[in-house]
Amino acid sequence: MPYNALMIRGSQKGLALLLVTFIVALASIIVVNLTYSTYLGSILGLTAERSVQAEYVLKSAVNFARVLIKEDITDEDSMRDEWGRFANGLAVPPELLGMAAQNVLIELEIRPEGAKLNVNNLVPRQFNGQPDLKYRRIFERLFTLLQFDQDEEEQASGPAQGEFFGVKEMVANLIDYMDPDEEPYDADGFRGIENERSGFSNNRISRLEELAAVPGFTPARVQRLLPFLTAYDNFYLNLNLAPRILLLSLHPDLEEAQIDQIIAFRSSEEGPFQNTNKLAEFIPDDSILSDINPLLTHRNQWFQVLAKVDYGTSTYYMRALLSKNSKGELPDIRKQEIF
């Protein structure tokens, strides 16, 4: 065979080999892309399926909490009620909520808002923008017991960056944040800075996250206050649920031993408190009793429910605010959000 023919034939073989290699590489890329697309589609499908499933499971958990609250037919509310087992969070068996899936963790927490102090009581609507002096004293005492005068917490950001606000300044700034006028509160050693700084809403607090906008309420202080404060309309503190520090904040003349006796009684076989009359056995001073009795109750109307579904790779939450109705009725869902 002539030399030129051999060269042409060799070139054709090389071209064919190159073409086959290209086709194999292209097919491999297509297969890999199809495999990845299929995998990605299955992941997205599973995520969407879990999201829908989680929503229904979370709603079922909230309804389970509603049933627990409904089943409480006692006149008083305390941690001895059925819902009380979930006050600090507790796992719920999936099958109890009609879910057969394995390796799924469902948790439920039922927080009674009556165990907290309503921040809006400091400037009640009926006081026409003026603070309630009784609650001014309570907030001052609470902040003092939390040692805010000694924590050296300075503002990390905002117009008051680098400044330190003591207990009385914090209370005054909180009053300024909620009262309708734009003048700084100044009375009995309490002085705000509303005329020196901007950002005061001059309205009631609807969410505790707003506290971060009040001068003196640093993130660390707000975090310490969250277990003790609420913005919901429970105007009275539940004697059976309130933590020790809140009970101690009610009056400067209350003794720690008296608070210890109150807490011991509500946990004893004789307890809980079915009314506030029995307080006289632990607090013999009539002036103290007449001062704090109007602030207390033995009932709880509002509950905050937090439900959680954990699949291991993804977690979903639902928060709901429940309002208790008459005995034997399901509480109303006032707010509900999933995240």
ABEGO torsion letter per residue (X at the ends): XBAAAAAAAAAAAAAAAAAAAAAAAAAAAAAAAAAAAAAAAAAAAAAAAAAAAAAAAAAAAAAAAAAAAAABABABBBAABAAAAAAAEBBBBAAAAGBABBGBBBBBBBBBAAABBBAAAABBAAAGGBBBAAAAAAAAAAAAAAGAAAAGBBBABEAABGBBBBAAAAAAAAAAAABABABBBBBGGBBBAAAABBGBAGBBBABAAAAAABBGBBAAAAAAAAAABBABABABBBAAABBAAAAAAABAABBAAAAAAAAAAAABAAOBBABAAAAAAABABAAAAAAAAAABBABBABBBBBBBBBAGABBBBBBBBBBBBBBGBBBBBABBBBX
